[in-house]
Amino acid sequence: MINIIKKSVILLLSVAFLLLVGAYISLHLSLPKLTGELKTAKISSVTSIERDKLGTAVISGKNRQDVAFALGFAHGQDRFFQMDLLRRNSAGELSEIFGPIAVNLDKQRRFHQLRKRANKALTQLPVAQQQLLDRYTDGVNQALAQQRLRSFEYLLTRSRPEPWHPSDSLLVIYSMYLDLQSNTIARDITLTLIDRMFGKPMRAFITQTSNYQAALDHSLFPSDPPLIPMLESSLMANRRDSVIGEMAEVGSNNWAVTGTLTESGHAMLSDDMHLSFAVPIIWYRAQLNYPDANGQAVQVTGISLPGAPAIVVGSNGKVAWGFTNAYIDTADWVAITADEPLTQEQEPIALAGDVVDHQVITSRFGPVKTYAGQPYALSWVAHQDYAVNMELMALETVGDAEQGIAIAHGFGVPVQNMLIVDAKGNAAWQIAGAVPARPNPSDVAQEPEQVKLSLWQQGESHLPQAFNPSGARLWSANARVMSTNDARRFGDGGYALGARSAQVRDRLQEQEQFNEADFYRIQLDNQARFYRPWHDLLLKTLMSQPQRFAEDIHHLQQWGECACSESIGFTLVKQFRSQLVDRSFAAIETPLSQHQLSLSVLKRYLEPAMWQLLREQPASWLPSEYASWQEFVIGTYVMATQFLMAQHSESHRYEDLAWGKVNTLHIQHPFSKPMPLLSRWLDMPKVAGFGDTFMPAVQRPNFGASQRFIVQPGLESHAILTIPGGQSGHPLSPYYRAGFDEYAEQAATPLLPGAIQARLVLQPAN
């Protein structure tokens, strides 16, 4: 019997070993070819793809079309599955890979009919841009054809990669619209229902102006608080305490100084774009080398977005540019009347061996949804013909900042705050991207007669800008940058509160000369200035019961005024603030949730309203289970600590609430979430967290600075580009995690490529 057991165990171990060996060999066979030569009929001259220790794709060719082919080839080798997810996400075609679990998300995406829009937009691009997308597509598909074995993602999902199409590159841009402007859409419909359900005074109270204003011209909107609306007793009786999600402020920090504030006389730029994290990280390091139309050498270094042939953020030695999400109003809902003509369009969703019938209702204003019994049509800039193009690529060859801002209004991308600097010392800010020409943006749904469709169908060409400001400093961080007059014209699409912008502005005012290290310190600035009043309120409140809260008071006194890894007090303050806001506005959140809406898209706006409640302590807003507002505040803090302990400490130890543990950076592969056993092989190492939302160093467990970029054009040898992940999506590639450790250690990874480790030469077949 013992011998039989031994033989069975040996057999099982042998089978397991063979399966592991087979899996390893299969994965190894799917690795791309990075060295040697390859012939292709899709290029006109010899083109090379070199890679350094980080896997940076250094591409050299005799013309931009061959370089586009090579960049597509490199993207296809290293990131095809990521590209596939991006196009399927915007097109609503994820169910073809993931099955029924993705159907609801696909239905949400089909509302915008972006596959049809991408196909149409492609035909309207200039011929030169169509040709460039063709060559890029050829490169992607050639890389796909070179695979000896499908990548592991397709093996696990039992699906096959579909060839790339030129319109898919436009779908990748549409995917960025969904990431960057979906909150704008949800914000407006939420405010519309608040108007209907609670009245205009409630909307005014919720969206009152913050004291945190940091416009470039220092203009201010009045911040006098409105009257607090009285809450009906029925609303308080039916309220449910629940978490109001805090929407990530997708969009970034950037700032710049002119050459008057640098030793070299070159202007300097900093840019760190805040996005959700996954493995692989969204950006791809690349350097493109080719001659321009006049035969002059072009070298542009930065980050590309796999799926598109452009350098998104980078430097060409003469100018450097970066972006933050502008958050102006680019969407309006229209209240549809009963006599409005509507059309039902079929959008079938494909599954493996099946099809889900799905219809989208459309109108002359846009697609239609019904909320609380009222149909509304969505007019959104992403639905317009000018929303997507390849004009951004023109930045690769501009010679100075003035040329750069002159072309920015034509970029077919989600509207951005572009900062651009040059080697001559100039620095400029420009609203860049697709903006509708309609002059009357609205926070709430409009009536049909208020909508000027002809102006929606035109892009606005006169966009705000600033060039070499008198203070020699520029900044943006998703809050209002433009003047109050311009802000009235372009509306509010969900601006950040402004605390982060103000802190960046103040840091720039602290010095009269800067270098790259100075800018990096600002990127990593995690001082909790925004939380000072919350800390003071909480400490003062708990001091009323010093024995009961002795340990809490100790940690609050030692909080360090920073979102530092070791700070327990910061964790307590942050959770207290968030939970107090949630509970105070539960009477508004509860009825909204019955219509699948939430205050989450407005939570950042609630800061001044929350402080007004604390100052005035209106009786109608006080939950009936508390006798006073002080008792409510203390009760909320107790609930906040109980929540933290339940989430992070089985033994109820305050040491487990250190911010670095609670906010641990954990960048995961999409497959490790449903299959945790794969986490060890697919995820990036966990790192103690150190930043937060309302400070320059933005970080959540799976959100934050997707790159840290600092450069003086012409001095790229001193420039920094640090990215929280590697180039390759293949777990056996040496470039899978390359660069992550430098990001985690807050090191200054060089922008320029290092010593070349691999070289692939593409030869024209003819």
ZAMARGU-4260 file (C-alpha; in steps of 0.2 Angstrom, whole numbers, plus 5000, padded with zeros to 4 digits):
<rodrens>
0) 5000/5000/5000 | 5014/5012/5005 | 5023/5008/4988 | 5007/5012/4979 | 5005/5029/4988
5) 5023/5033/4984 | 5021/5028/4966 | 5005/5039/4965 | 5014/5054/4972 | 5028/5052/4961
10) 5017/5051/4946 | 5007/5066/4951 | 5023/5076/4954 | 5029/5071/4937 | 5014/5076/4928
15) 5014/5092/4937 | 5032/5095/4933 | 5029/5091/4914 | 5014/5103/4914 | 5025/5117/4921
20) 5039/5113/4909 | 5026/5113/4895 | 5018/5129/4901 | 5036/5137/4902 | 5041/5131/4885
25) 5024/5137/4877 | 5027/5154/4885 | 5045/5154/4879 | 5039/5151/4862 | 5028/5166/4862
30) 5042/5178/4866 | 5045/5190/4851 | 5061/5190/4841 | 5071/5206/4846 | 5087/5203/4837
35) 5093/5198/4819 | 5085/5203/4802 | 5067/5203/4795 | 5061/5206/4778 | 5045/5215/4774
40) 5037/5223/4759 | 5029/5236/4769 | 5044/5248/4771 | 5054/5257/4758 | 5071/5257/4766
45) 5081/5249/4780 | 5074/5253/4797 | 5080/5247/4814 | 5072/5243/4831 | 5084/5244/4845
50) 5081/5241/4864 | 5091/5246/4879 | 5090/5238/4897 | 5073/5245/4900 | 5066/5239/4883
55) 5065/5257/4876 | 5061/5255/4858 | 5074/5266/4849 | 5068/5267/4831 | 5078/5273/4816
60) 5072/5275/4798 | 5073/5285/4782 | 5056/5292/4783 | 5041/5294/4795 | 5031/5280/4787
65) 5044/5267/4789 | 5046/5273/4807 | 5027/5271/4810 | 5028/5253/4803 | 5042/5250/4815
70) 5033/5257/4830 | 5018/5247/4826 | 5029/5232/4825 | 5037/5235/4842 | 5019/5239/4850
75) 5013/5223/4842 | 5027/5213/4849 | 5026/5219/4866 | 5009/5225/4869 | 4996/5218/4857
80) 4984/5211/4870 | 4984/5228/4879 | 4980/5236/4862 | 4966/5223/4859 | 4958/5227/4876
85) 4959/5246/4872 | 4950/5245/4855 | 4937/5232/4862 | 4934/5243/4878 | 4929/5258/4867
90) 4920/5248/4854 | 4910/5237/4866 | 4917/5221/4860 | 4925/5213/4876 | 4912/5199/4877
95) 4920/5191/4862 | 4935/5187/4873 | 4928/5186/4891 | 4911/5180/4887 | 4894/5184/4896
100) 4903/5193/4911 | 4908/5207/4900 | 4891/5210/4892 | 4884/5224/4903 | 4900/5234/4901
105) 4899/5231/4882 | 4881/5238/4882 | 4887/5253/4891 | 4900/5256/4878 | 4888/5253/4863
110) 4878/5268/4869 | 4891/5278/4861 | 4893/5268/4845 | 4911/5271/4844 | 4915/5257/4831
115) 4904/5266/4818 | 4911/5283/4822 | 4929/5277/4821 | 4926/5269/4804 | 4918/5285/4798
120) 4932/5296/4805 | 4945/5286/4797 | 4938/5291/4780 | 4938/5309/4784 | 4956/5310/4789
125) 4969/5318/4777 | 4977/5306/4765 | 4994/5308/4774 | 4987/5303/4790 | 4977/5288/4783
130) 4993/5282/4775 | 5003/5283/4791 | 4989/5273/4800 | 4990/5260/4786 | 5009/5258/4789
135) 5007/5258/4808 | 4994/5244/4806 | 5005/5234/4794 | 5018/5234/4807 | 5006/5228/4821
140) 5000/5214/4810 | 5017/5209/4804 | 5022/5207/4822 | 5006/5197/4825 | 5011/5186/4810
145) 5028/5183/4817 | 5021/5175/4833 | 5026/5156/4834 | 5012/5154/4847 | 4998/5164/4854
150) 5002/5174/4869 | 4996/5167/4886 | 4981/5179/4887 | 4973/5171/4872 | 4977/5154/4878
155) 4969/5157/4894 | 4953/5165/4887 | 4953/5152/4872 | 4952/5166/4860 | 4962/5172/4845
160) 4969/5189/4841 | 4961/5198/4827 | 4971/5208/4815 | 4973/5227/4818 | 4964/5239/4807
165) 4968/5258/4805 | 4952/5263/4813 | 4957/5253/4829 | 4970/5267/4832 | 4955/5279/4833
170) 4946/5267/4845 | 4961/5269/4856 | 4959/5288/4856 | 4941/5285/4860 | 4946/5274/4875
175) 4955/5289/4882 | 4939/5299/4880 | 4930/5287/4890 | 4943/5287/4904 | 4945/5306/4904
180) 4927/5313/4901 | 4915/5300/4907 | 4914/5309/4924 | 4909/5325/4915 | 4894/5315/4907
185) 4889/5307/4924 | 4891/5324/4933 | 4879/5333/4922 | 4865/5320/4923 | 4867/5319/4942
190) 4865/5338/4944 | 4850/5337/4933 | 4842/5325/4944 | 4847/5335/4960 | 4838/5350/4952
195) 4823/5339/4949 | 4822/5330/4966 | 4829/5343/4978 | 4828/5360/4969 | 4841/5373/4962
200) 4846/5379/4980 | 4852/5361/4984 | 4862/5361/4968 | 4869/5378/4972 | 4874/5372/4989
205) 4882/5356/4983 | 4892/5365/4969 | 4897/5381/4979 | 4914/5388/4974 | 4929/5382/4984
210) 4942/5393/4992 | 4955/5383/4983 | 4957/5392/4967 | 4974/5393/4957 | 4970/5401/4940
215) 4986/5407/4930 | 4979/5425/4931 | 4975/5423/4949 | 4956/5427/4945 | 4944/5422/4958
220) 4925/5417/4958 | 4916/5423/4974 | 4916/5410/4987 | 4902/5417/4998 | 4892/5402/5004
225) 4874/5400/4999 | 4860/5397/5011 | 4859/5379/5017 | 4843/5371/5011 | 4832/5363/5024
230) 4831/5344/5022 | 4813/5336/5024 | 4811/5324/5038 | 4806/5310/5026 | 4823/5311/5017
235) 4832/5309/5034 | 4821/5295/5039 | 4825/5285/5023 | 4843/5289/5022 | 4855/5274/5022
240) 4873/5276/5027 | 4884/5270/5013 | 4901/5274/5005 | 4900/5288/4992 | 4914/5283/4981
245) 4928/5295/4978 | 4931/5297/4959 | 4949/5297/4954 | 4955/5314/4947 | 4960/5306/4931
250) 4971/5319/4923 | 4988/5324/4931 | 5000/5338/4936 | 5011/5348/4925 | 5020/5364/4927
255) 5034/5374/4919 | 5046/5388/4921 | 5054/5400/4908 | 5072/5400/4905 | 5074/5415/4917
260) 5072/5403/4931 | 5085/5390/4926 | 5104/5390/4926 | 5104/5385/4907 | 5092/5398/4901
265) 5081/5383/4893 | 5063/5382/4899 | 5059/5367/4910 | 5044/5356/4910 | 5037/5343/4923
270) 5023/5331/4918 | 5015/5317/4928 | 4999/5310/4921 | 4987/5302/4934 | 4978/5286/4928
275) 4973/5269/4934 | 4987/5256/4935 | 4987/5239/4927 | 5000/5227/4921 | 5007/5232/4908
280) 5007/5250/4912 | 4998/5261/4899 | 5013/5270/4892 | 5027/5263/4881 | 5045/5271/4880
285) 5051/5275/4863 | 5063/5286/4853 | 5060/5290/4835 | 5074/5295/4823 | 5070/5300/4805
290) 5073/5315/4793 | 5059/5328/4791 | 5052/5334/4775 | 5067/5346/4773 | 5080/5332/4777
295) 5084/5339/4794 | 5086/5325/4808 | 5072/5323/4820 | 5074/5314/4836 | 5059/5313/4848
300) 5060/5304/4864 | 5046/5301/4876 | 5031/5289/4879 | 5019/5282/4866 | 5002/5274/4868
305) 5001/5257/4861 | 4988/5257/4847 | 4993/5274/4840 | 5009/5280/4830 | 5012/5296/4840
310) 5023/5301/4854 | 5011/5308/4867 | 5022/5316/4879 | 5040/5320/4875 | 5054/5331/4869
315) 5062/5333/4851 | 5077/5343/4857 | 5070/5360/4853 | 5053/5359/4862 | 5045/5347/4875
320) 5027/5345/4879 | 5015/5337/4892 | 4997/5337/4896 | 4984/5337/4910 | 4965/5334/4908
325) 4957/5351/4906 | 4940/5346/4913 | 4930/5360/4904 | 4912/5356/4899 | 4912/5345/4883
330) 4895/5336/4885 | 4877/5342/4887 | 4861/5332/4890 | 4845/5337/4881 | 4828/5334/4889
335) 4818/5325/4875 | 4800/5330/4872 | 4787/5317/4867 | 4786/5323/4849 | 4805/5321/4846
340) 4809/5309/4832 | 4819/5294/4839 | 4828/5280/4830 | 4831/5262/4836 | 4848/5255/4830
345) 4854/5237/4832 | 4870/5234/4841 | 4872/5215/4842 | 4885/5210/4854 | 4895/5194/4849
350) 4899/5180/4861 | 4908/5163/4857 | 4895/5155/4847 | 4881/5167/4851 | 4874/5184/4849
355) 4866/5196/4862 | 4853/5207/4854 | 4855/5225/4859 | 4847/5241/4853 | 4853/5259/4855
360) 4840/5273/4854 | 4847/5289/4845 | 4841/5306/4841 | 4847/5321/4831 | 4856/5327/4847
365) 4864/5310/4851 | 4860/5293/4860 | 4846/5293/4872 | 4844/5286/4890 | 4830/5288/4902
370) 4832/5294/4920 | 4818/5295/4932 | 4805/5293/4918 | 4812/5307/4907 | 4822/5303/4891
375) 4838/5313/4889 | 4849/5314/4874 | 4868/5316/4875 | 4878/5328/4865 | 4896/5324/4868
380) 4912/5330/4859 | 4918/5313/4857 | 4903/5310/4845 | 4908/5323/4833 | 4918/5321/4817
385) 4933/5332/4823 | 4935/5322/4840 | 4949/5310/4833 | 4964/5313/4822 | 4983/5312/4821
390) 4987/5330/4822 | 4996/5328/4838 | 5010/5321/4829 | 5015/5338/4822 | 5023/5342/4838
395) 5037/5330/4834 | 5044/5343/4822 | 5040/5360/4829 | 5054/5371/4832 | 5048/5382/4847
400) 5034/5384/4859 | 5025/5397/4849 | 5023/5385/4834 | 5017/5372/4846 | 5002/5382/4853
405) 4998/5388/4835 | 4993/5370/4830 | 4986/5364/4847 | 4967/5368/4844 | 4967/5355/4829
410) 4972/5340/4840 | 4959/5326/4839 | 4961/5321/4857 | 4951/5324/4873 | 4954/5342/4878
415) 4969/5345/4888 | 4980/5358/4897 | 4995/5357/4886 | 5011/5365/4893 | 5025/5367/4880
420) 5043/5374/4883 | 5058/5376/4872 | 5076/5378/4872 | 5075/5396/4869 | 5068/5398/4886
425) 5049/5400/4881 | 5035/5392/4891 | 5017/5392/4886 | 5000/5385/4891 | 4987/5381/4879
430) 4970/5372/4879 | 4972/5359/4866 | 4961/5346/4859 | 4943/5344/4853 | 4931/5358/4860
435) 4913/5361/4853 | 4910/5378/4847 | 4893/5379/4856 | 4894/5395/4867 | 4882/5389/4881
440) 4888/5375/4891 | 4876/5369/4905 | 4878/5359/4921 | 4860/5353/4919 | 4850/5346/4905
445) 4844/5359/4892 | 4828/5360/4882 | 4829/5356/4863 | 4828/5374/4858 | 4843/5379/4868
450) 4854/5367/4858 | 4864/5374/4843 | 4868/5358/4833 | 4877/5367/4820 | 4889/5373/4833
455) 4891/5356/4841 | 4897/5350/4824 | 4911/5363/4823 | 4927/5363/4834 | 4931/5379/4843
460) 4947/5387/4836 | 4949/5401/4849 | 4955/5393/4864 | 4963/5401/4880 | 4982/5402/4881
465) 4996/5410/4890 | 5014/5413/4884 | 5029/5418/4895 | 5019/5424/4909 | 5026/5439/4920
470) 5029/5427/4934 | 5039/5415/4923 | 5029/5400/4930 | 5014/5390/4923 | 5005/5376/4932
475) 4989/5365/4930 | 4982/5350/4940 | 4965/5347/4934 | 4957/5362/4943 | 4952/5379/4934
480) 4968/5386/4925 | 4959/5399/4914 | 4952/5416/4919 | 4934/5417/4927 | 4928/5425/4910
485) 4935/5410/4900 | 4928/5398/4913 | 4910/5405/4910 | 4912/5402/4892 | 4919/5385/4892
490) 4910/5378/4908 | 4914/5366/4921 | 4916/5348/4916 | 4921/5341/4934 | 4936/5352/4939
495) 4947/5346/4953 | 4944/5354/4970 | 4960/5365/4967 | 4970/5360/4983 | 4983/5351/4973
500) 4985/5365/4960 | 4987/5378/4974 | 5000/5367/4982 | 5010/5366/4966 | 5008/5385/4963
505) 5014/5388/4980 | 5029/5377/4979 | 5034/5386/4962 | 5034/5402/4972 | 5046/5396/4985
510) 5061/5397/4973 | 5069/5408/4960 | 5079/5395/4951 | 5075/5377/4947 | 5084/5361/4941
515) 5077/5344/4937 | 5079/5338/4955 | 5069/5353/4962 | 5055/5348/4950 | 5056/5330/4955
520) 5054/5335/4974 | 5038/5344/4969 | 5031/5328/4960 | 5035/5319/4976 | 5027/5332/4988
525) 5015/5323/5000 | 5013/5337/5013 | 4995/5336/5019 | 4991/5354/5018 | 4973/5351/5013
530) 4970/5340/5028 | 4976/5353/5041 | 4959/5359/5046 | 4952/5342/5046 | 4966/5336/5058
535) 4963/5351/5069 | 4944/5348/5070 | 4947/5330/5074 | 4960/5332/5087 | 4950/5346/5096
540) 4934/5335/5096 | 4943/5320/5103 | 4951/5330/5116 | 4934/5333/5124 | 4936/5314/5129
545) 4954/5312/5132 | 4954/5296/5141 | 4943/5287/5129 | 4953/5293/5114 | 4970/5293/5122
550) 4978/5282/5109 | 4970/5291/5094 | 4975/5308/5101 | 4993/5301/5102 | 4993/5296/5084
555) 4985/5312/5078 | 4998/5322/5087 | 5012/5312/5078 | 5004/5313/5061 | 5018/5322/5053
560) 5007/5332/5042 | 5010/5321/5028 | 5003/5306/5018 | 5019/5297/5024 | 5020/5278/5024
565) 5023/5277/5043 | 5009/5290/5047 | 4994/5282/5057 | 4987/5299/5061 | 4985/5303/5042
570) 4975/5287/5039 | 4964/5292/5054 | 4961/5310/5047 | 4958/5304/5029 | 4945/5291/5034
575) 4936/5302/5046 | 4934/5316/5033 | 4928/5304/5020 | 4916/5295/5031 | 4909/5312/5038
580) 4905/5318/5021 | 4897/5301/5016 | 4886/5302/5032 | 4881/5320/5030 | 4875/5319/5013
585) 4867/5301/5014 | 4850/5309/5013 | 4855/5315/4995 | 4864/5300/4990 | 4850/5287/4995
590) 4837/5294/4982 | 4850/5296/4969 | 4856/5278/4971 | 4838/5272/4966 | 4841/5279/4949
595) 4859/5271/4947 | 4867/5288/4951 | 4878/5294/4964 | 4886/5309/4972 | 4903/5301/4969
600) 4905/5312/4953 | 4902/5327/4964 | 4911/5322/4980 | 4926/5333/4978 | 4914/5348/4977
605) 4906/5344/4994 | 4921/5351/5003 | 4915/5369/5006 | 4897/5363/5009 | 4903/5351/5022
610) 4913/5365/5032 | 4897/5376/5030 | 4887/5362/5039 | 4900/5360/5052 | 4900/5379/5055
615) 4881/5382/5055 | 4875/5365/5062 | 4858/5365/5054 | 4845/5354/5064 | 4837/5347/5048
620) 4854/5339/5043 | 4858/5331/5059 | 4853/5312/5060 | 4840/5309/5073 | 4850/5296/5082
625) 4862/5310/5088 | 4858/5324/5100 | 4871/5336/5094 | 4883/5339/5080 | 4898/5336/5091
630) 4890/5319/5095 | 4888/5315/5077 | 4906/5320/5073 | 4912/5308/5087 | 4901/5294/5082
635) 4907/5296/5064 | 4925/5295/5069 | 4921/5279/5079 | 4913/5271/5064 | 4928/5277/5053
640) 4940/5268/5065 | 4929/5253/5066 | 4929/5252/5047 | 4948/5254/5046 | 4951/5240/5058
645) 4939/5228/5049 | 4948/5231/5033 | 4966/5232/5039 | 4968/5224/5056 | 4961/5208/5062
650) 4970/5211/5079 | 4963/5229/5081 | 4981/5236/5081 | 4983/5254/5076 | 5000/5250/5069
655) 4991/5241/5055 | 4984/5257/5050 | 5000/5265/5045 | 4996/5274/5028 | 5009/5264/5019
660) 5000/5248/5023 | 4982/5255/5020 | 4987/5263/5004 | 4999/5250/4997 | 5003/5252/4979
665) 4998/5236/4971 | 4998/5236/4952 | 4990/5220/4945 | 4988/5211/4929 | 4969/5210/4924
670) 4970/5191/4925 | 4977/5190/4943 | 4962/5198/4950 | 4950/5183/4946 | 4965/5171/4947
675) 4975/5176/4963 | 4986/5161/4961 | 4994/5171/4946 | 4998/5186/4956 | 5015/5181/4960
680) 5020/5179/4942 | 5010/5193/4934 | 5009/5208/4946 | 5022/5221/4951 | 5029/5220/4968
685) 5019/5228/4982 | 5026/5244/4988 | 5021/5255/5004 | 5010/5270/4998 | 5015/5287/5002
690) 5004/5300/4993 | 4985/5304/4992 | 4973/5314/4981 | 4974/5332/4987 | 4993/5335/4985
695) 5005/5334/4971 | 5011/5316/4975 | 4995/5307/4970 | 4993/5289/4974 | 4980/5276/4977
700) 4983/5257/4977 | 4980/5256/4959 | 4980/5274/4953 | 4993/5288/4952 | 5007/5295/4942
705) 5008/5284/4927 | 5024/5292/4922 | 5036/5306/4930 | 5043/5316/4916 | 5055/5331/4918
710) 5065/5339/4904 | 5074/5355/4898 | 5073/5354/4879 | 5091/5353/4872 | 5097/5346/4888
715) 5089/5328/4887 | 5104/5320/4895 | 5098/5327/4912 | 5080/5323/4909 | 5070/5311/4919
720) 5056/5298/4913 | 5051/5286/4927 | 5037/5273/4923 | 5029/5261/4936 | 5031/5246/4925
725) 5040/5238/4911 | 5039/5238/4892 | 5033/5221/4888 | 5017/5212/4892 | 5026/5195/4892
730) 5030/5189/4909 | 5046/5180/4903 | 5053/5195/4895 | 5067/5204/4904 | 5057/5220/4900
735) 5042/5214/4910 | 5046/5223/4926 | 5061/5233/4920 | 5060/5251/4927 | 5047/5247/4941
740) 5060/5247/4955 | 5066/5264/4950 | 5049/5271/4951 | 5045/5262/4968 | 5061/5269/4975
745) 5057/5287/4968 | 5073/5286/4958 | 5077/5297/4943 | 5077/5286/4928 | 5085/5294/4913
750) 5074/5299/4898 | 5087/5295/4885 | 5090/5277/4881 | 5105/5268/4888 | 5117/5255/4880
755) 5108/5245/4867 | 5105/5226/4871 | 5095/5220/4856 | 5094/5226/4838 | 5082/5220/4825
760) 5084/5226/4807 | 5069/5227/4795 | 5074/5225/4777 | 5063/5230/4762 | 5058/5214/4754
765) 5061/5221/4736
</rodrens>
